[in-house]
Amino acid sequence: MAKAISYKHSFKPKKKRPGIHSKSKQSQLKSSKNYIKKYNGQGR
């Protein structure tokens, strides 16, 4: 008989940063200093 594999996956709690609205250092707003183009390839 095969051994049963038992493991417990622990989920990381969601990070809350009060006062900070953005969760990343990127922005879709072209005038923003953190602006990053969606696709950085040719012709897209």
N, C-alpha and C positions, 0 to 999 in steps of 0.2 A: 504494500500500500504506500502511495506517495505521501510525502510530508506536506502538510498544509502550510502555505506561506502566509503569515499574517504580518501586516505592517500598518503603521498609523501615519497618515499624511497630515502634517500640521499646516494649516493655511495661515499666511501672513495677514495680520490685520491691515485694513485699508489705512493709508497714511493721511492724516488730517493736518493741514497747515492753515490754521486760522489767520485771516488777514491777507493771505496770498491766494489769489484766485487761480492763477495758472499752475498746472501740474508739470509743466515742462518749459525748457528754455527755448521754445520755438513759437513763432507767431505767423499767422496767415496774412496779417496786415502789412502791406508793402512799406508803409512809412515807419513801421516799428523797427527798433534797433535789433530785435531778435527775429527778424524776418528770415524764413528759410523757404526756398522754392519747394513745391511738392515733389516734382520730379527733376532731378539734376542730370538729365540725359539730353541727347540731341533730338530736336524735333518733337518734343512731347510737352 
